[in-house]
Structures are given as structure tokens and as C-alpha cells.
């Protein structure tokens, strides 16, 4: 087996194991309750809390800011409308862009407010999303490596 395929299998297994451990720790480790005490972060030292909250908050707000920027760009771009004979359906991209901007603003404000009041879920939900996206990307790369041919089949090789 080629070395690249071995690395692909390792990355797939590693990402699945980490994702399973993450889901187990978040939802099943807490006596099967699946929830946490609302004041569980109140007892943390200020430096410890902000050492965790600032990176998660900044990464989350960066992703949300990117979504807002995409929506704002769609809203403000000037395009020449296509000829009515070519396009028969109505273009809803400006309305969708407006709701994208509105949703990202609301989510951003909620994250900032949750971090300020030290709400556990204001850190847990963005962390879970970021963690699962990164693990999904590692899984996808592993699958891509596993399924990529490294050599031509015997019947297609040139003699």
C-alpha cells in the first residue's frame, strides 16, 4: 500500500476518533444529562476565562464577519440586469443577502453578549462548529487521499 494511502487512512481514523470523543465529552460524559450548569464558568479565574473566550470569540466573529462581508458585497454590487427574454425567474439574491447580513449581525451580537455574561454555550457552540468543520476537512482530505489513484491500471500503462 502506498505511503499516501496509509496517511489517508490514519487521518480519516484520527478525525473520526476525535469527533466521536468530542461528541461523547459534550453530550454523554455529564452523567448522560447532555447539559451543563448555567453558572459553570462563573467559578473560573478571569485570566483563564479570557484566555479561552478571546480566541474562540475572535475566530467566531471573523467567520461571522466574512459572512456579513459576502452579504454586503452582494447587496451593494451594481450589475446590469439580464435581458428578460433570457431570464424568466425573479432574482432573489438581494433579499437573501439582506437576510444574511441581518442573521450575521444578530449572531455576532449574541456571541459577544454571551461571552460578556460568561455563558457556557456562547463558547461551546462556536467551538463545536469550528472543531467539527476542521475534523470534517481532515476527514475529507483523508478520503481524497485514499480514493486517488497513484498509478495507472495495468491495462492503460504504455509499454
N, C-alpha and C positions, 0 to 999 in steps of 0.2 A: 504494500500500500504506500503511495507517495506521501512524503512528509507533509505536504499541504493539506491532504485529506485528513491526516491524523490531527493536525492543528484545528481543522474544521470541526471534527468530532469533539475534540476537547472543548472548544469554545461553545458549541451547542450544549453539551452536557453541563458545563460550568454555568452558563446563563440560565438553564432550566433549573439547576440546583439552587442557584442564588434567588431566582424568582420564587421558587417553592418555599425556601427558608424565609424570605421576606413576607410572603402571604401568611405563613404559619405564625411568624412572630407578631404580625399586626393583628390577625383575626382570631387565632386559636390559642396563643400562649397565655392570654389573660384569663385563665380559668374558663375558657370557652365562651366568655361573655361577648367578645367581639367589640367591646367598647372600653373606653378609658375614663377615669375620673376627670371631671372638667377642670379641677384645680391641680392636676398632676404636675404642671410646670411651675406652679407658684412657689414651690419649695426650692427651685433651682437657684444657684448663685447667679447674680446679674451677669458676671463675665461669662459664665458657662452658657447661659441662655442666649446672650447676644452672639457668642461665638458660633452657635448653631443657627440662630434665627437670621443673622445678616446674610450669610452665603445663600441659604435657601430662599430668603426673600429677594435678594438681588437677582438670582438666576430666574426665579419665577416671574419677577417683574420684567426682566429682559425678554423672556419668551412672550409675555403678555404685550409688552411694548412693540415687539415685532408684529404681532397680530394686529395691533392698533395701526401701526405704520402701513401695513398692507391694505387695511380697510380705508385709511385716509388717502392713500395713493389712488385707489380705485375711485373714491369719491371725487377727488379733485382733478383727475386727469381729463384732459379735453380730447375727445375722439370725434372723428367725423362719423355721423350715423350712416350705416349701410343703406343701400337702396331698398325701398320697401318691397320691390319685386323679388329680391334675393332672400331677405329675412322676413319670414311670416310671423314669427312669435315675438312677443314683447321681451325686452331686455330688463331683467330684474337685478342686474349686478349692482346698481347704485343703492337700491333698497337693502340688499344683502350686505353691502359694505357698511351702510349706516348701522345696521344691527350688529355687525362685527365690532365696529368701533364702540358702540354702546355696551355690548357684553364685556369687552375687554376692560373698559373703564370701570364697570361695576365690579368685576372680578378683582381688578387691581386694588380698588378701594377696600374691598372686603379682606383681601390678604393683608394689606397694610394695617387695617383696623384690628384684625385677628392677631397679628404679630405684636401690636402695641399692647393689647389686653392680655397677651400671653396665652392665647387659646391654642390648645394642642393641635386641633385639626387644621389650623391655619398653616402649620408647618408640616403636618403629616400628609395632607392631600397633595400639595406640590411635591413633596419628597417622594411619595409613592408614584406620582405621574412621571417624574424625572427618572427615577430608578427603573420603572418598568419600560419606559421608552429606550433607555440606554441598554437594558438587558435584551429588549426586543431587537435592537440594532445588532448587538453581538450575536444573537441567535440567527438573524437573517444573514449576516456575513458568514457565519459558520455553515449554514445551509448552502449558501452560494459557493463556498469553497468545496464542500462535499460533492455537489452536483456538477461542478465544472469539469469538463474532460481535460485531462492533462496530455493525452496523446490521441492521435487519430486511431480509429478502429483498424484492425489488421487489413481488412479488405479495401481501405482507402489510402493506405500508405503507398508512396511512389517507390518503385524498385530502382 
